[in-house]
Amino acid sequence: MNLKRRYLCLSLLGAVHGITLAAQPDPLWEKVVQQYKAADNYAAKEIRQNITVEKDQETRHSVVRLQLSGWKDNTPEYEIVSIDPAPKEKKKPMNMDAMLKDAYRQVFSTTAQPKRSDNVRLGEQNATLFELDEGSLQKVSLQLWAEPSTGKILQLKMQARMPMAFEASISTSYRPGPDGMSFPAQRQTAFEIHIPFKKAKGSFDEALSQWEARPASAGTSAKPASP
């Protein structure tokens, strides 16, 4: 093998080695994903929603209290405890976690390659910031602040968009909860629906509390454990 060909082979091997190293998952990001998946086995027993919806040139405000009523197919289900002002007709609870589950699943993957920035200040805390853009048709962007040692989620901001269908922007603050984990405590969501005859926009300000683990029998439907 002549010198030129040997140099070319070494260069190609080096490039392949560099790609392999770049594809290695970030150990801290793996911890973040593990934290998210573990927290997915819990649900807030109570959710208080402050809702504003603009539709058909009319703006409506309401305060809704939801309570965990059980689980179905590993997904928490909620019932409405109260609505102020009282609606003229029966309303179904709006569970933002269920609506955005696919978007969360898209970004919380150990195969994702987010941009990492260490030693970022989040209030009084030192944090690691992960930034990620995923998807082509359904576009999801994520900014996530995590504890540098444990991967516990401190705060996240996410934008999800489906052209000609919807777009949503979510900002969530996390707090310590059961079993030494962190859970969403305050969440603000702004959304806009672009589907013809269903066009609307609005916002949800939510307070989530009293987190409970999913019962072992929640494969079909089950009542939550007593507090």
Accessible surface in RSA format (square Angstrom, percent):
REM  Atomic radii and reference values for relative SASA: ProtOr
REM  Chains: A
REM  Algorithm: Lee & Richards
REM  Probe-radius: 1.40
REM  Slices: 20
REM RES _ NUM      All-atoms   Total-Side   Main-Chain    Non-polar    All polar
REM                ABS   REL    ABS   REL    ABS   REL    ABS   REL    ABS   REL
RES MET A   1   142.31  73.7  70.64  46.7  71.67 170.6  75.34  64.1  66.97  88.7
RES ASN A   2    92.53  63.8  77.02  74.4  15.51  37.4  43.51 104.7  49.01  47.4
RES LEU A   3   145.34  80.9 136.99  98.0   8.35  21.0 138.99  97.6   6.34  17.1
RES LYS A   4   173.46  84.6 164.77 101.1   8.69  20.7 113.44 102.1  60.02  63.9
RES ARG A   5   143.74  60.4 140.21  71.5   3.53   8.4  31.03  42.4 112.71  68.3
RES ARG A   6   125.56  52.7 125.56  64.0   0.00   0.0  31.68  43.3  93.88  56.9
RES TYR A   7   157.16  73.4 155.27  88.3   1.89   4.9 111.45  83.8  45.71  56.3
RES LEU A   8   103.42  57.6 103.17  73.8   0.24   0.6 103.42  72.6   0.00   0.0
RES CYS A   9    49.33  37.3  47.39  52.9   1.94   4.6  17.62  44.6  31.70  34.2
RES LEU A  10   111.31  62.0 102.60  73.4   8.71  21.9 102.92  72.3   8.39  22.6
RES SER A  11    52.09  44.0  34.81  46.5  17.28  39.8  37.21  79.2  14.88  20.8
RES LEU A  12   104.50  58.2 104.11  74.5   0.38   1.0 104.42  73.3   0.08   0.2
RES LEU A  13   118.15  65.8 113.82  81.4   4.33  10.9 114.20  80.2   3.96  10.6
RES GLY A  14    43.44  53.6   0.00   N/A  43.44  53.6  34.18  93.8   9.27  20.8
RES ALA A  15    57.00  52.4  41.91  64.7  15.09  34.3  53.87  75.9   3.13   8.3
RES VAL A  16    91.19  60.0  90.95  82.3   0.24   0.6  91.10  79.2   0.09   0.2
RES HIS A  17   107.85  58.9 104.25  72.5   3.60   9.2  73.06  75.3  34.78  40.5
RES GLY A  18    34.53  42.6   0.00   N/A  34.53  42.6  29.29  80.4   5.25  11.8
RES ILE A  19   123.29  70.2 119.28  88.9   4.01   9.7 122.07  87.9   1.22   3.3
RES THR A  20    68.28  48.6  63.87  64.7   4.41  10.5  50.56  67.9  17.72  26.8
RES LEU A  21   107.36  59.8  95.34  68.2  12.02  30.2  95.60  67.1  11.76  31.6
RES ALA A  22    72.60  66.8  49.90  77.0  22.70  51.6  62.89  88.6   9.71  25.7
RES ALA A  23    62.16  57.1  45.63  70.4  16.52  37.6  49.89  70.3  12.27  32.5
RES GLN A  24   103.26  57.7  93.08  68.0  10.18  24.2  30.65  65.2  72.61  55.1
RES PRO A  25    51.71  37.7  42.55  38.8   9.17  33.3  42.71  35.3   9.00  55.9
RES ASP A  26    34.65  24.3  26.68  26.6   7.97  18.8  18.37  43.2  16.28  16.2
RES PRO A  27    94.89  69.2  92.46  84.3   2.43   8.8  92.98  76.8   1.91  11.9
RES LEU A  28     9.76   5.4   7.56   5.4   2.19   5.5   8.64   6.1   1.12   3.0
RES TRP A  29     0.15   0.1   0.15   0.1   0.00   0.0   0.15   0.1   0.00   0.0
RES GLU A  30    54.71  31.4  54.71  41.4   0.00   0.0   5.15  10.0  49.56  40.5
RES LYS A  31    90.24  44.0  89.30  54.8   0.94   2.2  51.11  46.0  39.13  41.7
RES VAL A  32     0.00   0.0   0.00   0.0   0.00   0.0   0.00   0.0   0.00   0.0
RES VAL A  33     1.13   0.7   1.13   1.0   0.00   0.0   1.13   1.0   0.00   0.0
RES GLN A  34   115.08  64.4 108.71  79.5   6.36  15.2  41.27  87.8  73.81  56.0
RES GLN A  35    38.74  21.7  35.31  25.8   3.43   8.2   7.05  15.0  31.69  24.0
RES TYR A  36    40.61  19.0  39.49  22.5   1.12   2.9  31.62  23.8   8.99  11.1
RES LYS A  37   117.01  57.1 110.67  67.9   6.34  15.1  66.62  60.0  50.39  53.7
RES ALA A  38    40.06  36.8  33.90  52.3   6.16  14.0  38.55  54.3   1.51   4.0
RES ALA A  39    15.28  14.0  11.84  18.3   3.44   7.8  12.06  17.0   3.22   8.5
RES ASP A  40    62.71  43.9  51.65  51.4  11.06  26.1   9.33  22.0  53.38  53.2
RES ASN A  41    57.49  39.6  57.49  55.6   0.00   0.0  13.79  33.2  43.70  42.2
RES TYR A  42    29.80  13.9  21.83  12.4   7.97  20.7  10.78   8.1  19.02  23.4
RES ALA A  43     3.22   3.0   0.48   0.7   2.74   6.2   3.22   4.5   0.00   0.0
RES ALA A  44     1.32   1.2   0.57   0.9   0.75   1.7   0.57   0.8   0.75   2.0
RES LYS A  45    28.02  13.7  28.02  17.2   0.00   0.0  11.65  10.5  16.36  17.4
RES GLU A  46    51.62  29.6  51.36  38.9   0.26   0.6   9.39  18.2  42.23  34.5
RES ILE A  47     5.98   3.4   4.40   3.3   1.57   3.8   5.07   3.7   0.91   2.5
RES ARG A  48   132.07  55.5 128.83  65.7   3.24   7.7  44.15  60.3  87.93  53.3
RES GLN A  49     1.68   0.9   1.68   1.2   0.00   0.0   0.00   0.0   1.68   1.3
RES ASN A  50    79.77  55.0  76.16  73.6   3.61   8.7  11.90  28.6  67.87  65.6
RES ILE A  51    15.58   8.9  15.52  11.6   0.06   0.1  15.52  11.2   0.06   0.2
RES THR A  52    30.42  21.6  30.40  30.8   0.02   0.0  16.17  21.7  14.26  21.5
RES VAL A  53    36.46  24.0  36.24  32.8   0.21   0.5  36.24  31.5   0.21   0.6
RES GLU A  54    71.86  41.3  67.87  51.3   4.00   9.5  10.55  20.4  61.32  50.1
RES LYS A  55    80.43  39.2  75.85  46.5   4.58  10.9  31.71  28.5  48.72  51.9
RES ASP A  56   119.90  84.0  86.43  86.0  33.47  79.1  37.89  89.2  82.01  81.8
RES GLN A  57   196.81 110.1 143.85 105.1  52.96 126.1  64.14 136.5 132.67 100.6
RES GLU A  58    87.54  50.3  81.64  61.8   5.90  14.0  30.32  58.7  57.22  46.7
RES THR A  59    73.65  52.4  47.99  48.7  25.65  61.1  26.60  35.7  47.05  71.1
RES ARG A  60   129.67  54.4 124.03  63.2   5.64  13.4  51.72  70.7  77.94  47.2
RES HIS A  61   116.89  63.9 104.53  72.7  12.36  31.6  77.43  79.8  39.46  45.9
RES SER A  62    28.20  23.8  25.51  34.1   2.69   6.2  15.42  32.8  12.79  17.9
RES VAL A  63    41.21  27.1  39.93  36.2   1.28   3.1  39.93  34.7   1.28   3.5
RES VAL A  64    10.72   7.1  10.72   9.7   0.00   0.0  10.72   9.3   0.00   0.0
RES ARG A  65    91.79  38.5  91.79  46.8   0.00   0.0  22.47  30.7  69.32  42.0
RES LEU A  66     2.58   1.4   0.38   0.3   2.20   5.5   0.38   0.3   2.20   5.9
RES GLN A  67    54.51  30.5  54.51  39.8   0.00   0.0   4.20   8.9  50.31  38.2
RES LEU A  68     6.24   3.5   0.17   0.1   6.07  15.3   0.17   0.1   6.07  16.3
RES SER A  69    27.07  22.9  19.21  25.6   7.85  18.1  14.57  31.0  12.49  17.5
RES GLY A  70     4.57   5.6   0.00   N/A   4.57   5.6   4.57  12.5   0.00   0.0
RES TRP A  71     0.97   0.4   0.95   0.5   0.02   0.0   0.23   0.1   0.74   1.2
RES LYS A  72   110.81  54.1 108.38  66.5   2.42   5.8  51.19  46.1  59.61  63.5
RES ASP A  73    98.66  69.1  83.62  83.2  15.04  35.6  31.31  73.7  67.34  67.2
RES ASN A  74    80.29  55.4  73.67  71.2   6.61  15.9  11.92  28.7  68.36  66.1
RES THR A  75    39.90  28.4  39.90  40.5   0.00   0.0  25.15  33.8  14.75  22.3
RES PRO A  76    25.90  18.9  23.43  21.4   2.46   9.0  23.43  19.3   2.46  15.3
RES GLU A  77    75.41  43.3  71.45  54.1   3.96   9.4  23.98  46.4  51.43  42.0
RES TYR A  78    23.78  11.1   6.74   3.8  17.04  44.3   1.59   1.2  22.19  27.4
RES GLU A  79    87.99  50.5  84.46  63.9   3.53   8.4  26.37  51.0  61.62  50.3
RES ILE A  80    48.46  27.6  20.93  15.6  27.54  66.4  20.93  15.1  27.54  74.7
RES VAL A  81    67.97  44.7  36.73  33.3  31.24  75.3  41.57  36.1  26.40  71.6
RES SER A  82    49.13  41.5  41.80  55.8   7.34  16.9  39.79  84.7   9.34  13.1
RES ILE A  83    33.04  18.8  16.36  12.2  16.69  40.2  16.39  11.8  16.65  45.2
RES ASP A  84    99.63  69.8  96.56  96.1   3.07   7.3  25.51  60.0  74.11  73.9
RES PRO A  85    87.84  64.0  82.89  75.6   4.95  18.0  84.47  69.7   3.37  20.9
RES ALA A  86    86.41  79.4  60.48  93.3  25.93  59.0  60.55  85.3  25.86  68.5
RES PRO A  87    50.47  36.8  22.77  20.8  27.71 100.7  32.43  26.8  18.05 112.2
RES LYS A  88   218.31 106.5 173.15 106.2  45.17 107.5 124.11 111.7  94.20 100.3
RES GLU A  89   122.29  70.2 112.88  85.4   9.41  22.4  43.89  84.9  78.39  64.0
RES LYS A  90   198.64  96.9 163.66 100.4  34.98  83.3 114.05 102.7  84.59  90.1
RES LYS A  91    88.72  43.3  80.00  49.1   8.72  20.8  47.28  42.6  41.44  44.1
RES LYS A  92   181.78  88.7 165.83 101.7  15.95  38.0 109.01  98.1  72.77  77.5
RES PRO A  93    50.14  36.5  31.55  28.8  18.59  67.6  33.14  27.4  17.00 105.7
RES MET A  94    75.59  39.1  70.74  46.8   4.84  11.5  50.53  43.0  25.05  33.2
RES ASN A  95    24.89  17.2  20.23  19.5   4.66  11.2  15.50  37.3   9.39   9.1
RES MET A  96     6.45   3.3   6.26   4.1   0.19   0.5   6.14   5.2   0.31   0.4
RES ASP A  97    53.06  37.2  50.12  49.9   2.94   7.0  22.59  53.2  30.47  30.4
RES ALA A  98    47.44  43.6  27.59  42.6  19.85  45.2  30.81  43.4  16.63  44.1
RES MET A  99   114.58  59.3  78.57  52.0  36.01  85.7  83.45  71.0  31.13  41.2
RES LEU A 100    10.41   5.8   9.85   7.0   0.56   1.4  10.41   7.3   0.00   0.0
RES LYS A 101    61.02  29.8  60.27  37.0   0.75   1.8  45.94  41.4  15.08  16.1
RES ASP A 102    92.42  64.7  86.99  86.6   5.43  12.9  25.05  59.0  67.37  67.2
RES ALA A 103     3.11   2.9   2.36   3.6   0.75   1.7   2.36   3.3   0.75   2.0
RES TYR A 104    16.12   7.5  16.12   9.2   0.00   0.0  11.53   8.7   4.59   5.7
RES ARG A 105   137.11  57.6 127.57  65.0   9.55  22.7  70.23  96.0  66.88  40.5
RES GLN A 106    54.55  30.5  36.39  26.6  18.16  43.2  32.28  68.7  22.28  16.9
RES VAL A 107     0.00   0.0   0.00   0.0   0.00   0.0   0.00   0.0   0.00   0.0
RES PHE A 108     5.56   2.8   0.30   0.2   5.26  13.7   0.30   0.2   5.26  15.1
RES SER A 109    31.05  26.2  28.96  38.7   2.08   4.8  19.78  42.1  11.26  15.8
RES THR A 110    51.33  36.5  47.97  48.6   3.37   8.0  21.48  28.9  29.85  45.1
RES THR A 111   112.85  80.3  92.38  93.7  20.47  48.8  78.81 105.9  34.04  51.5
RES ALA A 112     8.74   8.0   1.65   2.5   7.09  16.1   7.72  10.9   1.02   2.7
RES GLN A 113    93.32  52.2  69.38  50.7  23.94  57.0  51.45 109.5  41.87  31.8
RES PRO A 114    19.85  14.5   2.48   2.3  17.37  63.2   2.99   2.5  16.86 104.8
RES LYS A 115   136.41  66.5 125.01  76.7  11.39  27.1  81.94  73.8  54.47  58.0
RES ARG A 116    97.38  40.9  68.67  35.0  28.71  68.3  23.45  32.0  73.93  44.8
RES SER A 117    33.40  28.2  27.96  37.3   5.43  12.5  20.96  44.6  12.43  17.4
RES ASP A 118    76.55  53.6  54.76  54.5  21.79  51.5  22.01  51.8  54.54  54.4
RES ASN A 119   119.61  82.5  96.46  93.2  23.15  55.7  25.18  60.6  94.43  91.3
RES VAL A 120    37.30  24.5  33.78  30.6   3.52   8.5  37.30  32.4   0.00   0.0
RES ARG A 121   147.43  61.9 124.81  63.6  22.62  53.9  70.55  96.4  76.87  46.6
RES LEU A 122    37.54  20.9  32.84  23.5   4.69  11.8  33.90  23.8   3.64   9.8
RES GLY A 123    68.24  84.2   0.00   N/A  68.24  84.2  43.12 118.3  25.12  56.3
RES GLU A 124   162.45  93.3 141.81 107.3  20.64  49.1  63.90 123.6  98.55  80.5
RES GLN A 125    84.70  47.4  81.00  59.2   3.70   8.8  32.98  70.2  51.72  39.2
RES ASN A 126    62.97  43.4  50.44  48.7  12.53  30.2  22.93  55.2  40.05  38.7
RES ALA A 127     0.00   0.0   0.00   0.0   0.00   0.0   0.00   0.0   0.00   0.0
RES THR A 128     0.81   0.6   0.81   0.8   0.00   0.0   0.00   0.0   0.81   1.2
RES LEU A 129    21.27  11.8  21.03  15.0   0.24   0.6  21.03  14.8   0.24   0.6
RES PHE A 130     0.83   0.4   0.68   0.4   0.15   0.4   0.83   0.5   0.00   0.0
RES GLU A 131    51.58  29.6  47.92  36.3   3.66   8.7  14.29  27.6  37.29  30.4
RES LEU A 132    13.55   7.5   6.24   4.5   7.31  18.4   9.99   7.0   3.56   9.6
RES ASP A 133    93.28  65.3  70.65  70.3  22.63  53.5  16.40  38.6  76.88  76.7
RES GLU A 134    52.68  30.2  49.66  37.6   3.03   7.2   3.89   7.5  48.80  39.8
RES GLY A 135    37.17  45.8   0.00   N/A  37.17  45.8  17.75  48.7  19.42  43.5
RES SER A 136   110.94  93.7  79.35 105.9  31.58  72.8  55.69 118.6  55.24  77.4
RES LEU A 137   119.85  66.7 113.82  81.4   6.02  15.1 118.17  83.0   1.68   4.5
RES GLN A 138    42.03  23.5  38.47  28.1   3.56   8.5  13.69  29.1  28.34  21.5
RES LYS A 139    71.50  34.9  70.80  43.4   0.69   1.7  38.55  34.7  32.95  35.1
RES VAL A 140     0.00   0.0   0.00   0.0   0.00   0.0   0.00   0.0   0.00   0.0
RES SER A 141    32.27  27.3  31.06  41.5   1.21   2.8  17.87  38.1  14.40  20.2
RES LEU A 142     4.12   2.3   0.06   0.0   4.06  10.2   1.02   0.7   3.10   8.3
RES GLN A 143    66.57  37.2  66.32  48.5   0.26   0.6  16.47  35.1  50.10  38.0
RES LEU A 144     0.00   0.0   0.00   0.0   0.00   0.0   0.00   0.0   0.00   0.0
RES TRP A 145    26.06  10.5  26.06  12.6   0.00   0.0  21.97  11.7   4.10   6.6
RES ALA A 146     0.00   0.0   0.00   0.0   0.00   0.0   0.00   0.0   0.00   0.0
RES GLU A 147    47.85  27.5  47.85  36.2   0.00   0.0  11.08  21.4  36.77  30.0
RES PRO A 148    57.98  42.3  43.35  39.5  14.63  53.2  43.48  35.9  14.50  90.1
RES SER A 149    80.48  68.0  65.98  88.1  14.50  33.4  54.44 115.9  26.04  36.5
RES THR A 150    53.28  37.9  44.08  44.7   9.20  21.9  48.60  65.3   4.68   7.1
RES GLY A 151     0.00   0.0   0.00   N/A   0.00   0.0   0.00   0.0   0.00   0.0
RES LYS A 152    53.72  26.2  53.72  33.0   0.00   0.0  14.82  13.3  38.91  41.4
RES ILE A 153     4.28   2.4   4.06   3.0   0.22   0.5   4.06   2.9   0.22   0.6
RES LEU A 154    22.79  12.7  17.81  12.7   4.98  12.5  18.06  12.7   4.74  12.7
RES GLN A 155    36.69  20.5  36.69  26.8   0.00   0.0   1.05   2.2  35.63  27.0
RES LEU A 156     0.88   0.5   0.88   0.6   0.00   0.0   0.88   0.6   0.00   0.0
RES LYS A 157    91.92  44.8  89.59  55.0   2.33   5.5  34.09  30.7  57.83  61.6
RES MET A 158     1.62   0.8   0.00   0.0   1.62   3.9   0.81   0.7   0.81   1.1
RES GLN A 159   110.58  61.8 109.03  79.7   1.56   3.7  28.31  60.3  82.27  62.4
RES ALA A 160     1.21   1.1   0.00   0.0   1.21   2.7   0.29   0.4   0.92   2.4
RES ARG A 161   114.52  48.1 114.52  58.4   0.00   0.0  35.45  48.4  79.07  47.9
RES MET A 162    47.77  24.7  47.45  31.4   0.32   0.8  42.49  36.1   5.28   7.0
RES PRO A 163    61.56  44.9  44.93  41.0  16.63  60.5  50.89  42.0  10.66  66.3
RES MET A 164   158.37  82.0 143.71  95.1  14.66  34.9 108.93  92.6  49.44  65.5
RES ALA A 165    21.85  20.1  21.85  33.7   0.00   0.0  21.85  30.8   0.00   0.0
RES PHE A 166    58.68  29.4  58.65  36.3   0.04   0.1  58.65  35.6   0.04   0.1
RES GLU A 167    69.07  39.7  68.61  51.9   0.47   1.1  10.97  21.2  58.11  47.4
RES ALA A 168     9.11   8.4   3.34   5.2   5.77  13.1   6.32   8.9   2.78   7.4
RES SER A 169    47.39  40.0  44.37  59.2   3.02   6.9  19.24  41.0  28.15  39.4
RES ILE A 170     1.56   0.9   0.07   0.1   1.49   3.6   0.43   0.3   1.13   3.1
RES SER A 171    33.11  28.0  32.44  43.3   0.67   1.5  21.25  45.3  11.86  16.6
RES THR A 172     2.44   1.7   2.12   2.1   0.32   0.8   1.95   2.6   0.48   0.7
RES SER A 173    30.67  25.9  30.22  40.3   0.45   1.0   4.30   9.2  26.37  36.9
RES TYR A 174    23.59  11.0  14.42   8.2   9.17  23.9   4.56   3.4  19.03  23.5
RES ARG A 175   129.67  54.4 127.93  65.2   1.74   4.1  47.95  65.5  81.72  49.5
RES PRO A 176   123.40  89.9  99.82  91.0  23.59  85.7 101.27  83.6  22.13 137.5
RES GLY A 177    28.63  35.3   0.00   N/A  28.63  35.3  15.18  41.7  13.45  30.1
RES PRO A 178    52.61  38.3  39.60  36.1  13.01  47.3  51.93  42.9   0.68   4.2
RES ASP A 179   113.84  79.7  70.09  69.8  43.75 103.5  33.06  77.8  80.78  80.6
RES GLY A 180    49.62  61.2   0.00   N/A  49.62  61.2  36.12  99.1  13.50  30.2
RES MET A 181    22.59  11.7  21.82  14.4   0.77   1.8  11.77  10.0  10.82  14.3
RES SER A 182    12.09  10.2   8.37  11.2   3.72   8.6   6.70  14.3   5.39   7.6
RES PHE A 183     2.81   1.4   2.18   1.3   0.64   1.7   2.18   1.3   0.64   1.8
RES PRO A 184    16.94  12.3  16.66  15.2   0.28   1.0  16.66  13.8   0.28   1.7
RES ALA A 185    17.71  16.3  16.87  26.0   0.84   1.9  17.14  24.1   0.57   1.5
RES GLN A 186    81.25  45.4  81.10  59.3   0.15   0.4  25.85  55.0  55.40  42.0
RES ARG A 187     4.66   2.0   4.66   2.4   0.00   0.0   1.62   2.2   3.04   1.8
RES GLN A 188    79.68  44.6  77.40  56.6   2.28   5.4  39.35  83.8  40.33  30.6
RES THR A 189     2.13   1.5   0.07   0.1   2.06   4.9   1.07   1.4   1.06   1.6
RES ALA A 190    52.91  48.6  49.43  76.3   3.47   7.9  49.66  69.9   3.24   8.6
RES PHE A 191    29.73  14.9  22.40  13.9   7.33  19.1  25.29  15.3   4.44  12.7
RES GLU A 192    66.81  38.4  66.61  50.4   0.20   0.5   6.74  13.0  60.07  49.0
RES ILE A 193    54.31  30.9  52.25  38.9   2.06   5.0  52.25  37.6   2.06   5.6
RES HIS A 194    53.75  29.4  50.86  35.4   2.89   7.4  31.95  32.9  21.80  25.4
RES ILE A 195    73.34  41.7  73.29  54.6   0.05   0.1  73.34  52.8   0.00   0.0
RES PRO A 196    82.27  60.0  75.35  68.7   6.92  25.2  76.81  63.4   5.46  33.9
RES PHE A 197   202.78 101.4 163.01 101.0  39.77 103.5 177.03 107.3  25.75  73.7
RES LYS A 198   128.36  62.6 126.12  77.4   2.24   5.3  69.42  62.5  58.94  62.8
RES LYS A 199   128.47  62.7 120.43  73.9   8.05  19.2  63.22  56.9  65.25  69.5
RES ALA A 200    13.86  12.7   6.02   9.3   7.84  17.8  11.99  16.9   1.86   4.9
RES LYS A 201    97.32  47.5  97.32  59.7   0.00   0.0  40.64  36.6  56.68  60.4
RES GLY A 202    13.47  16.6   0.00   N/A  13.47  16.6   8.26  22.7   5.21  11.7
RES SER A 203    41.20  34.8  41.20  55.0   0.00   0.0  23.36  49.8  17.83  25.0
RES PHE A 204     0.48   0.2   0.48   0.3   0.00   0.0   0.48   0.3   0.00   0.0
RES ASP A 205    71.91  50.4  67.97  67.7   3.93   9.3  18.41  43.3  53.50  53.4
RES GLU A 206     2.85   1.6   0.80   0.6   2.05   4.9   1.22   2.4   1.64   1.3
RES ALA A 207    36.52  33.6  33.63  51.9   2.89   6.6  33.63  47.4   2.89   7.7
RES LEU A 208    10.21   5.7   1.03   0.7   9.18  23.1   1.03   0.7   9.18  24.7
RES SER A 209    50.10  42.3  46.55  62.1   3.54   8.2  37.99  80.9  12.11  17.0
RES GLN A 210    93.55  52.3  72.08  52.7  21.47  51.1  42.79  91.1  50.76  38.5
RES TRP A 211    41.46  16.6  25.10  12.2  16.36  38.4  22.59  12.0  18.87  30.6
RES GLU A 212    23.16  13.3  18.55  14.0   4.61  11.0  21.99  42.5   1.18   1.0
RES ALA A 213    54.44  50.1  43.25  66.7  11.19  25.5  43.25  60.9  11.19  29.6
RES ARG A 214    78.56  33.0  60.33  30.8  18.23  43.4   2.04   2.8  76.53  46.4
RES PRO A 215    29.73  21.7  16.69  15.2  13.04  47.4  27.14  22.4   2.59  16.1
RES ALA A 216   117.87 108.4  69.71 107.6  48.16 109.6  82.14 115.7  35.74  94.7
RES SER A 217    76.57  64.7  59.80  79.8  16.76  38.6  55.66 118.5  20.90  29.3
RES ALA A 218     1.26   1.2   0.84   1.3   0.42   1.0   0.86   1.2   0.40   1.1
RES GLY A 219    46.13  56.9   0.00   N/A  46.13  56.9  30.76  84.4  15.37  34.4
RES THR A 220   101.21  72.0  97.86  99.2   3.36   8.0  81.13 109.0  20.09  30.4
RES SER A 221    75.02  63.4  54.61  72.9  20.42  47.0  29.45  62.7  45.57  63.8
RES ALA A 222    17.46  16.1   7.47  11.5   9.99  22.7  17.46  24.6   0.00   0.0
RES LYS A 223   159.86  78.0 145.71  89.4  14.15  33.7 104.22  93.8  55.64  59.3
RES PRO A 224    30.83  22.5  15.69  14.3  15.14  55.0  16.04  13.2  14.79  91.9
RES ALA A 225    66.27  60.9  53.29  82.2  12.97  29.5  64.40  90.7   1.87   5.0
RES SER A 226   103.78  87.7  75.73 101.1  28.06  64.6  38.84  82.7  64.94  91.0
RES PRO A 227   131.49  95.8  65.08  59.3  66.42 241.4 100.56  83.0  30.93 192.2
END  Absolute sums over single chains surface
CHAIN  1 A    13968.1      11791.8       2176.3       7829.1       6139.0
END  Absolute sums over all chains
TOTAL         13968.1      11791.8       2176.3       7829.1       6139.0
